[in-house]
């Protein structure tokens, strides 16, 4: 259970009634991002209020009439999805910082510098966001904000969301411990066993994952893997 002082108020008004719950702000973020979250242990108080600050409770009969259930977790989920969230300035700054880290990570993983074909480090993306004075909404999904952020970054940073294809050649003895990493990083478009017994595959990956791919291959095979970008 989240502490009352750490919770945010999710509020929804309908049919002349107001419904409020005290809920974990991180759970609210996750729900707003479209994730499935069980709110059973994410509420500061197991109660729905007319006014949470005054402690005015709503009867179970009224809840059932409005939400067609008495399941508190489901009622809270509907309030979060349909309503608005009341946060303190400190809570908003904390939530914005967390959402900005998610946006930076998403862009770093999926974007590249079209001039060089290389990915942008997260620090460079974050610095450009600061320079562009990007405003991050803590309760809008990451995917819904990425394109808006990119539009503000392009005057400052050459950047483009893209995928790249990399041809990988692995000596046979390294294949069992490397293939899982390859599938985890991207999609194998083509694969075959060469005449010398080595495995050759074409892997499609987000542009920003190139460095991670090369580092993992070098670490797993001690430099025995061969890679080449496919144009």
N, C-alpha and C positions, 0 to 999 in steps of 0.2 A: 504494500500500500504506500502511495506517495503521501508525504506530509502535507498538511493543510497549507503551510507557508510556502511550499514549493509548487503547489497546484495552480492551475489556471482555471478561470471560469468559462465554460462553454455554455452559450445561451442561445435559445431558439424561441421565437415568438410566433404563435399561430392561434387563430380563432379567439383572439382577445386574451390568451393566457401566455405566460412566460415560464419557460422551463430552464433551469440551470443545474449544472453538475460541476463539482470540483474534480479535475482530472489531471493526470500526469501530462505535462506539455510535450514530452517526447512521443507519447502515445498519440496525441492530437496531430503532431507532425506526420507521424507514420500513416495515420488514417487519411489525412489530407493528401498524402502521396499515393493513395490507392492501395496501401498494404492492408492485409487482414490482421487485426489486432483484437485480442480478447481483453476487454476492459474490466473483467471481473476483479482483478487486483490492481487496477490502475486508477481507482477512484480514491480520493482522500476521505470521503464520507459516503457511506452506502445509502444515499438519499438524493432525491430530486427536489429542488427548491423552487419556490416562486422568486425568492431573493436570497441568494446564498450568503450574502454579507449579514443579513438580518436573521438568517436561520429559519425563514418561513418555508415550511415543508408542503409538499403537494401530496394529496391522498392517493393511495394505490388505485382507488376506483377511478379517479380523474386521469391517472396515467394510463390505465387500461383503455379507457374511452378514447384517448387521443392516440396512443401508440399501438393499441390492440395486443398488448402483452404486459406482463408484470416483471419480465426479465430485465433487471436493472442494467446489465451490461449492454443489452440490445437497445434499450431506451437511450442510454448514454451515447452509444454509437450513432444513433439517429440524430441526436442533438448536436453532436460534433460535426456530422456530415452536412446537416441542413442549416446550422446556425453559425454564429460568429464567436470568436474567442477573445476574451478580455484578459490582457496581460499587463504586468507592470513594465516600466521602462527597462529595468534590469533583466526581466525575463525575456523581453523582446530582443534585447541585444544578444543574449546568450543563444536564443533560438536562431537569430539571423546568422550568427557566427557559425553555428552547426550547419545550417542550410548552405551557407557560402562554401564551406569545406566540401560538401557534397557536389555542388555545382562545379567547383574547381576540379575535383577528382574526375567527374564525368567528362568535362571538356579535355582534360589532360589525357584521358584514356582514348578518346575518340577523335581528337583533332590533330592537325599537323601544320607545319609551316609549308605552304605550297611552293615557296621559293626554293626550299632545300629538301623537302620530303621528310624532314626530321620532326619528331614530336616536340611540343613546347613543355618545359618543366613546369610543375604546378606553381612554383614560386614566381615564374615569369607571368603566368596567367593571373595570379592573385595580384601582383603589382599592377598589371594593366587594368584590372577591375577597379583598383583603388584610384588610378589615374583617370579612368573614365567615369568615376563617381557612380558606379553601378549600385542600384538599390536592390537588395534581395528581400523578397517577401518570405517570411518564415513559414507561412502556411500554404503556399502554392507549390505544387509538385515540381521537382527538379526539371523534368523534361519540358514542362510548360515554360520554364524560365531560360533554358539554355540558349534557344535561338535569339531571344531578346538580348541576352548577355553578349553573344557573339556579334550581333549587329553593332553594339557599342564598342566592342574590342577591335573590330576590323580597321577603324581609322588609326589605331595605335599599333596593332599587331597583325602581321600577315598570318591569317589563320583560317582553316577550313576543316569541317567535319569530313572524314573520308575513311576508306578502308584501303589496305594494301595487300598485295599477294606476295608471299615469300616462298621460294623453293628451298626445301630443307633436305639435306642428305645426311643420313645417320648410319654409321657402322652398325651392323646387325646386333652386336652385343649391347649397344646402348638403347636400342628400340624399346624394350619392355619398360624401362624406367623413365623414358622421355615422352612416350606417346600420350600418356595421361595429361601431361603439362600442355602439350600441343592442342589437344582437344579442349582443354580448359581455357586456353587463350583465344581460340578462334574456331574456324570451320575448315576441315580438310576437304578441298575441292577435288583433289586427284592424288592417288598414291600407287606405287608399284615397287616391286623388288628388282633391283638392278642385277646385271650379270655377275657383279663382284660380291653379291650378297647383301649390299647395303640397301636401306630403305630410302626411297625418294618420294617426297610428297609436296603438294602445293597447298599452303595454308593461307586462308584469308583472315586477317585480323584487323581490329580497329587501328587506325594510324598511330595513335599514341602508345600502343602496346609494343612497338618495335624494340625499344630498348630493353623492356622486360623480357621479351622473347630471346634476344641475343644473350642476355645475362644468364637466363636459366639454361639455355643450351650449352653455353660455355662451362657453367658450373656442373651440370649433369654429365657432360661428356669430356670434360677437361680439354676443351678446345678441338675435339675431334669432329664436331658437327660442321657442315658447310652450309652457308646460306647465301641467297641471292634474291634481290627484288625482281619480281616478274612485271615487266612493263605491259 
